[in-house]
Amino acid sequence: LTKVRRDVSFVNLCKGGIFSCEAGIRKPDAGIYRAFEAAYGKPDLFFDDMERNIIGASAMGWKAVRFTGVDMFRETVDLLLSGRL
């Protein structure tokens, strides 16, 4: 976890999370998504840059979108907030 905190510049913005290094499972294993749901509930929206992780989240019934850039992220969040997603 120390490496994650050091290497991921935005991790300090997260209030919590399920870290693979602590849980012993990695995306797209369904167990990581179940662990997240157990701790935080089902997310309103899930972003990831890896297609296999989008497929894994979608299989859990999550709204999952592949992250391709900041503009796309903003547009997708706007759609979600407006009820059009």
N, C-alpha and C positions, 0 to 999 in steps of 0.2 A: 504493500500500500504506500510505503514511503516513496518508492519509485514512481508510482502513479501521481502522487501529489507533486513530485518534482518535475515530471515530464509532461503533464497535461496542464496547460496554462489556465484553463477555465475551471478546474476541479474545485477551487475555492468558492465558486458560485453555486455549487450544488449543496443542497441542504442534507442530502443523504443519498444512498444508492446501494446497489448490490455490486460488489467488486469481485470479479472472477478469482483474484488471488486470495480472497477470504472465503468465498463460497466453495471453491474447489470445482467449479463448473464454468463453462464458457458458452457464450452465444455461438451457435444457434440451438444448443441443448435446451429442451423445454424446461428443464429444472431451473435455469437461471431466470426465466420469465415467471415461473411459479413462485420462486423466492421473492421476486420483486412484488408480485401481487400480494403475497402473504405479509410483506412489510408495509406496503404503501397502497394497495388496491390496484385496480386496472387503470393504466394511464389513459388520459384523454387522447394523447397522440404520441407516437413513438417515431423518432428519427434515427437513422443509422446510415452510414455510407456504404455498408456491405449488403449486397442483395440477399445473400444467404440469411442474414440476420433479420431482414425485412420479411422474408418468407417464414422464418421461425416465429416472429412476433405475430404475423398475420394468422398463422395456424392456431395461435392462442386466442384469436378473436380480437386482437388489438388493431386499431387504426395505425397502420405503419407506412411510412413514407421514406423513400431513399433520399438522403441528404445529398444534394448536388451543388449547393452554394447558398450564400447568405440571402440573396434575392428570392430564391425559391423557398427558403425557410420562412421568410417574412410573408410571402404570398400564401403559403400553406397555413400559417398561423392565423392570418387575416380571414381565410376561408373558414377555418374552424370556429373562430370567434363570432363570425357572422352567421353561423349555422348552415353554411353551404357545403360543409364537408362532413 
